[in-house]
Amino acid sequence: MRRRTLITGAVGAVGALAAAGASPVAAASSSSDPRRRVLHVRPGDSVQAAVDVLADTAGVTGDRSRFERVRFLAHQDTLFADTTALGSFDRQYYRGCHIEGDVDFVFGRGRAVFDGCRLHTLDRDVSFRPEGMVFAPATARANPYGFLAVRCRVTSGAEDGAYKVARPWVPSYETTAWPSLVVRDTWLGPGIDAAAPYIDMREAYPWQTMRFREHANSGPGAVVPAPENRPQLTAAEAASHTRRTYLGDWRPYEQR
């Protein structure tokens, strides 16, 4: 049994990754604010190990960033899947990872594929709804692809219907963003609000005007009682939302 390595966002995180048998990383450091631990990871190649990343936010930038069997553990803003610049369409690939949190815990403008990952929502022990959202993409308008979740499982430690699948993030410093998310061939558990799985972050940017689509999902959270609240891809459209179309000439999913 492989020993797991815990990364907490401290400066020593580079050494922790190397000890876990992962490829070197260009940078890993904590936030300048000591009250907020932020782990910045820029892989030169990939992270493939039994690694736990425990930080307020794990920020990933750079093209061809690859993570396998990594657990990202936090609450709000767990995984910041970002790009190096507004005009960069940096590609990220996550396979067999466990990502958990509560509010917008997978967010950013990166072109990211989540392949066979578990996305787990936490019980916040609050009286209001929703308790949180899984995704908050902030895709650049010029980028044809944002987040793709394929063959994933969305599980929950919260009550039934307590979580939304996503809300669009249009940052105040980047108001041209056009968030993109496709969830397909994925099991959505009872923690997802099946009747209204999307919500606005700001009234000025309603989710209905964003690129949010689903295809061939299953589970109690995938039931479609109100079709207008769950835009679906046609079979022809779904053919354009695959690992290959998102990642282009980079095919990490073919490597074992």
Secondary structure, 3 states (H helix, E strand, C coil): CCCCEEECCCCCHHHHHHHCCCCCECCCCCCCCCCCCEEEECECCEEEEEEEEECCEEEECCCCEEEEEEEEECCCCCEEECCCCCCCCCEEEEECCEEEECEEEEEECCEEEEECCEEEECCCCCCCCCCEEEEEECCCCCCCCCEEEECCEEEECCCCCCEEEECCCCCCCCCCCCCEEEEECCEECCCECCCCCECCCCCCCCHHHCEEEEECCECHHHCCCCHHHCCECCHHHHCCCCHHHHHCCCCHHHCC
